Each structure stands twice: as C-alpha cells, then as structure tokens.
Amino acid sequence: MKSLASDNYAGAVPEVMHALQRENEAHATAYGNDTTTAHLKQLLQSLTNRQFHLHLAFNGTGANVLALSTLVKPYQAILCAETAHIYVDESTAPETLSGCRLIPLPINDAGKLDPATIRRAVKRRGDLHHPQITVLSITQPTEYGTLYTLAELQAIRQVAKENDLLLHIDGSRLFTALTALGCELKDIVEASGVDALSLGGTKSGMLYGEAVLIFNEAVHDSAFYHKRSMQLASKSRFIAAQFLALLHENTYKKYAEIVLQRTQRLAEVLKKYPSVTITKPVEVNAIFAKFPADWIRPLQETLLFYVWDESNHEVRLMCSFDTSEEEIDLFDRKLAELSR
C-alpha cells in the first residue's frame, strides 16, 4: 500500500539494502567497536567539523531520550514547542527516562519557536520549588514541515547562550532540511551551537536507525546513558552501514530532492481547487491543508493520510522518496471528481 500518511510508511532506498547485504558478509566486533561504526564517526566528524561522542539508536524516541538524558539532571526541565515530537508523540518516555519536566511553549504561525518566547520562559532560577530550566529542544524541520533558517538558528543560539540553556535538535528529517536549505551539516551545527543532535536515518531512506551526536565537551558519560536507554545494539554496525550508504556521494540528497519535488508538485495540485486551503508554508515533504469535511474519507481511500486537527478538518499529507507522479495524478483526479 502506498500512501501520503507518513514517510515512515516507505521502505528503504536500494543503496541502503545493498549496504546491509555487504555488511552481512563477515563477522565484526559487537557493540559499536567495529570498523564500520568507526568509519561513520570519522566521516561525520569531517562533515560537522567537530568532535563528538557518537551513539547509534534503534528509533527516534530512543535517540531523543538518550540525547536529552545526557544534558539534564532529574530536577531540571526542558523547553520545547507545544507541537514537539518529544511532547506530543513520544508518550511519557522523555519525562520518565530523563526524570525531567517538559515545558511546552507556544509556536508562531510558521510552527517555530521565537527567541522572545524562549526568553520569557526562563524563570525562577534557583527556586527549589520549580523545575530548573536547563535545555531547549527544537525540531528541524518543525512538526509543521517548516524550516529554521541559519539566521534563525543563530538567533536561537544567542538566546540560549544568554540564558545558559543547552540546545538539543531533533533532526529526524534533518537530511531533508539540509537539502531544502541548500546547506551542509556543518552549517547547522555551527549556526546553532547544538549540544546534542538526534540525526534521523529512518525517514531518509534507512530500514531503521538513528544517530546521537553529543557535542557538549562537558558530557563524559554518554556511553553509560546509551546502555541505560536500551538503545545499544550488539550489531550496531548494521545501523552504521546504512548511514554510510546515505552519506556516500550525498545519496541522501538525491532522494531528498525527489521528495521535495514531489511535494511541491502535490502542493501545486492542491492550489488548483478553491475548496482546499494550504495552511502552512510548504518547505520540506509535509503539506498541511484544510479539505471540506465530506472530501476527507474518499480522499483517504484513494491515498491514505491522517487528519491533523479534527476540529477544523486540517490534514497532513506526507510525501516519501518513492511517491510517484502517477500517485499524485491519481489524487488530482479524485480531487477533481469531488469538486464537481
């Protein structure tokens, strides 16, 4: 079944599958002490121009929990957007396993956190009756599929520095963001001054797997948190091999360009119909739109998607690397049928 429900629904790109097959041809030391993982770390260090601790994880929730846990103590708190995945879609895992409070902040019309909003949220420092705000977590791209520009990341870095906040970036779709912004991984790292980065692989064409990069030099025990979070794979080289496949000759960019082109084409299709309203800027592979209520079910039966906000019939359409022109045409024909 093909759909517009989530890029998690898609399979893996051929380069990743070939890399897994090659990795499977020999034995290697377990728990990340292998040459494939060492090669990945070396490559990522060259791409970020920074030193860091690298930990490979099974999934996005595990990556975020691990990254955040290394930055906080149990009496502290983490600021995040009210739409953040760690707050809305990861159940209570971040709070349970970090022991910290998540404090959601209002977003602007583009789905982003403003520096002024962050600044106002930092309060009651030293008050033992209040969780001590220590970390700011942002998502790039945001849950609304919008992008923080490099200038906006620099502004967030400045407000974090002024308020002694550590920065975590949830980058589950960061490879798509890099392609859309026309920048490199080192540009994001430099602009944001990020302390811990969750680098997504699954949504960019891997079978499974994420990476956690701990840049903060004060964190020396992240390996113990990796084990504690139950994200330490004995055969982690199979995650590393997939990342290497995406990074080889910018393979990730090839597929990100496809998904961005398909998304823009789908947006142009939606704009043809006066009854459809696109509600957020279309900057990566997500489109948020409002449909007439009686259109939603027949459109879902054509290509499955999810309703984002039932109160106003706002839906989310997600393109994947394998979303085809023919599927977009099919959706277009159904929209035309419904609009008659």
N, C-alpha and C positions, 0 to 999 in steps of 0.2 A: 504494500500500500504506500503510495506517495501522498504527501500532504504538505500543508502550509502551517502545520501545528508547531513544529519546533525543529531546529537544526540537530537536536538530539535524536530525532527520528531517522536521520540519514545514516548510512553505513560509513565505511572508511574509504579513503581515496586509494587508488591502486598502488601508489608508491609506498604507502604505509603497509599494506598487505604484503608487498614484496619484501619490505624490510623485515617484517616479522618472520617470514619464511627463511630469509638469510640468517637471521639471529638464531633460529631454531636448529641450525646445522651443527652446533658444537656446544660443549659444556663451558660454563663460566662461573667464576666465584659469585656467591649469592649476596643478597642484602646491599646491593649497590657498589660492592667492591670489585667491579668488573671494568674492563677497558671501554665498553660501550658507554657506560654512565660517565666515566672519566672524560671521554671524548666529548660528550654532550656538555659537561660542565665547562670544559676548556672553550668550546665553541660559544656558549652563552656568555662567558666572561669576555670574549672578544667582541661580541655583539652589544654588550652593555657597557663595555669599557670600565667595568667594576669588578671587585672581588666580592664573593658572597658564599653563603652556605646553600647547597642545593639539596632539596629533598623531593623525591618523586612520590606522587599520591595517586590513589585509585580514582578519585572523583572530586568534583568541585567543592562540595561541602567539606570533605576531609581536608582539602587544600586550604580553604579559608579558615577552618578551625585551627589547623596547625599553624598557619601564618600568624593569626591573631594571638594564639596562646603564647607564642614566644615573646610577645611585646607587652603583655599585661600581667598584673598580679590580681588575685581574686577580689580585692576590694576596689578595683578600678572599673572604668566604664569606657565604652566605645561609641563614638558618634557615627551615625550612618544616615543615609537617605531613608525616608519613610517607605520608599519602594525597594530598598536594597534587598538583594537575594538573601543575605545573611539574616535579615529581619523578617522577610515575608515568606521565603520559600525553603528555608533550611531548618524548619521546625524549631526546637529549642536547643539544637546541637551547639551553636556557638556559645550561648549562655551557659549551658550545662557543662561543657568541656573546658571552657576558659574560666568559668566561675565568675564572669563579669556581666554587668548590665549593658544591654544595647539601648542606646538612646536615639530614637528616630527623629530626624529633622525634616521640616517641610522643604520641598523642592520648588524650583521655579517652573515657568511654563515649558521650558525645554527639558525638564526632568533632571536638572542638575542642582547641586548644592552651591549656593553663593557664599563667597568669603564672609560677607556680613552676617549671614545666618549662622555660620560656623562660629564666628567670633562671639555672637550673643549667647551661644550655647555653653560656652566655657565659663563656669561659675562655681562658687562655693569650694574653691581650692583650699585644702587644709581643714575643711569641716568634716569631722569624723562621722557625722550623721548622713553624709551624702556620698554616693559613689564618686571616686576621684577620676575625672575625665582625663584620659591619657592618650587614647588612639582615635584617629579619624580614619574611617574606611570609605573609600569611594569606588565606584564601578566604572570601568572604561572598556567599551561603551556603556552608557547607562541602561537601566532596565527599560527605558523608552526608546532605546536604539539611537540615542543622540551621543555626540562626541564632545568631550572636553578638549578644547584646542590646547596647543602647547602653552600659549599665553595664559589660558585659564588654569592650567596645571601649575604654572609658575606662581600665579596669584594664590592658589591653594597652598603651595609650598610656603609662601611668605606668611600667610595667616597661621599655618601650623607652627612655623618657627617662632612667631611672636607669642604663641600661646603654649609652647612646649608640648606640642602634640606630635606623636609618632604617626606616620602615614602608612596605611595598607591600601593596596589596589587590588580589587577583584577583577582580574583580567581574563575571565572565562572566554571572551571573544576578542582578546587583545590583538591577535594576528589580523583579524578583520579590521579593527580600528587602525592599526598601523598602515594597512593598505589604503583605507579610505582617507587618512590624513596625509598620505604620501611621505611618511617619516619612518625612521628606524627605531628599533627597541631602545637603543642608547639615548635617543631624543626624549622618549617618555621618561626614562629613568633620570636623566639629567634635569628635565624640566620640573618633575615632581619631587625629586629628592626622596623617593619612596624608601621606606624602611623594610617592608616585606611585600612581596609581589606574588599573587596567585596567577600563574601563567597557564591559560587553558589550552588543552590539546584536543579534547573530545569534540568540541563544537567546530573545530577547524579541520576535521577530517581524520582524526585518530580513532582507533577502535575503542580505546579507553585511555585515561591517564591525564594527569595534570602535573605541573611542577611548581614548587615553592622556592622562591629565591629570597633569602634573608640577607639584606644588605647592611643592616644595622650592626656596626662593629662591636657594640656592647653585648650582643647576644652570642653567648658561647655554648649554650646547652641545647640548641635547637634539635640536635640529633636525638636527645632523650625525649623531647616532645614528639618527634616523628614516631618513635616507637610507642609512646604512650597513647598517641592518637589512633593507633591501629592502622596506620597508612604505610607502614614499612613493608613493601613487598619483597619476598625472598627472591623472586625473579624480576627485580625492578629493571633489569636490562631490556626487557621487552617494552617497557614504557619509554626508556631512553632511546631505543631504536626507532620508535615511532616519531619522537620529536626530531631526531636527526633526519628522518625522511622528509618531514615538513620543512626543515631548515635548509636542506640540501638545495643549492641553486634557487633559493626562495620559492620552493614548491608551494608553501602556504599562500604566497602572493598570487600565484597562478589561479588557485581555486577561489581565493578571496575576490579577485577581480571578476570571476564568473558570477559569484553570488551577488556582488554589488550591481553588476549589470542587469541580472535577472530581477533584482529588487526594484531598480529604477524603472525597468520596463513594466513591472506589475503596477507600480505607482502611476505610471502614465495611463495604463488601462483604467485604473480606478477614477482618475481625473475626468474621464470621458462621461461619467454618469453623475448628473446633478444631485441624485439622491444619496450619493456617497460623499462623506466628508473625511479627508485625511486630517487627523488631529494633532500629529507631532511631525517635526521635520524628519524626512527620510534620509538618514545618513549612513546607516550600515545595512543589515539584512532584515530589519524589522519594520513593518508598516502598521501603524495604529490608525484605525478608521472606524467611523460610525456608519452602520448599514440600517436600512429600515428593518424593523423587528421581524417582519414576516419573510425577509430575504435570508436570514441567517441559517435556518435549518437546511433549505435546499442548497445553499452555497457550501455548507459543511458536508453535505452528501456528495458534492462534486469534488472538493478537495478539503479535507478536514483542517479546521483551525479552531482556536479557542476564543471564547468570549472573555475579554479582559475586565470589563465593567458592565455587569448585567443591568445596572440602573439606567444606563444611557445607551446601551447596545453598542458599546465600543468593543472592537475586536482587535486581535493581534494576528498578523499574517507574517510568517517567518519563511524566508527562502533559505535553501541549502545549496551546497555546491552542485548537487545533482538535480536541482529544479530545472525543468526543461522549458524551452519556448512553447512546446506543444501543450504543456500543462497550463501555462499562462493563457494561451489561446482558448483552452477549454474553459477556464474560469471566466474569461472575457465573454465567451458565448453564453454562459449561464447568466452573467450579469445583464447581457442584452436581452435575454429571454424574460428575465424578471422585470426589467424596466419598461417592457412594452405594455 
